[in-house]
Amino acid sequence: MNVYVYVYVYYRFDLRTLDANGPEDEEGIRRATELIHSMIEQEIKGGIASNRIVLGGFSQGGALALYSALRFPKPLAGVIALSCWLPLHKQFPAVSMYWWLNCCVNCVHSCTDSLNV
């Protein structure tokens, strides 16, 4: 669940395992990413430049923020990702990420977090 312009937005995908090489809910990840991309496009249509938009999240939300930013076709200002991982990480860096070089990324884990990015 996330708060977006005072409206609760639900996005999720199934976590099938905590094993980095285990099966992932690719369809659910893509559906959630489409929702995030549509929200970004709404903001762009409203006059906000894509390079002024920051995505962020914690745990599953951070994972979705990272994945959505990498798959978005326009440059974003940055990503704040807390205690998360990169879903479908085996697809990267095969995805074109030329603009990603100018995107600020803050990915944070605590010393007691067992999950590694």
N, C-alpha and C positions, 0 to 999 in steps of 0.2 A: 504494500500500500504506500502511496506517495501523495503528498499534497501538491496540487497544481492549480494555481489561481483559485484558491479557496474551495476547490472541488476535489474530493478524494478520487484518485485514479488507481485502479487495481491492475497490476501486471504481475505475472508470475510465469515460471516454468518449473517443471518438476526436477527436483534434485534426486537423481537415481542412485548416486553414490558420492562419497567424498574422495574417492580415488581419482587422481588427476588424469589417469588413463582409462577410466571407466566409461560406460555409456552415458551419453548426454541427451537431453530432450531437445533435439535440434529443431523440431517443428515448433515447440513452445517458445524457444529462444527467438526464433525468427518472428513469430507472431508478436511477442512482447517488443521486439526491436521495431517492428512496423508501427506499433502504437507510439513508441517514443519518437520515431522519425516523423510521424504525422503531427505530433505536438510541436516538434521543432519547426516543421513547415508552417504550422499555424502562426507561430511567433514571427517567422520570416515574412509571411504575408501581412502581418500586422505592423511591419516596419522595422523589426529588429534584425540587424545583420547577423548572419550565421557566426561570424567571428567574434560576436559579443555574447554568445550563448555558452553557458557552462553546464555540463551534466554532472550529477553526483549521486552517490548512494552508499549504503552500508550493506555488507554481506551480499545477498543476492541482488540487491539494488545497485551496489557498486559494480558487480559483475556485468549487469545489464548496461550500466552507464559506459563501462569500458568497451564492451562489444558494440553497442549502438554508435558510439563515437567513431570507432574504427570503420564501421560499415557506412557511415553517413557520407554522401558524395561531396559535401561542401566543408570547408574548414570551420572548426568550432574553436571557441576561446580556450576551453580546457575541460578537464575531467577531475573530479575529486572522488576517489574510490577508497573506501575504508573497509579493511578486513575482507577482502574479496579475491577473486581469481578471474582469469579471462576464459569465458566459455568458448567452447569449440576452438581452443588454442591451436590445434593441429592445422587449422586453416590459415594461420598467420605464419610468416609474413607474405604468403602468396597473394593476399589481398593488396591491391594498390593502396599505398598509404603515403604518397608523396607529400601531401599537405600536412600530415601528422607531425612533421619535423617542426612546425611552428605552433603546435598545440601544447599548452601547459598541462602536465599530468602530475597529480599528487596522489600517490598510492601509499596508504599507511596501514601498517599492521602493528599490533602490540607484541610485547616480548612473550606473552602467554598464548598468542594466536597460533594454533597448530597448522593453519592453512598457509601455504606459501604461493606467491604469484610467480 
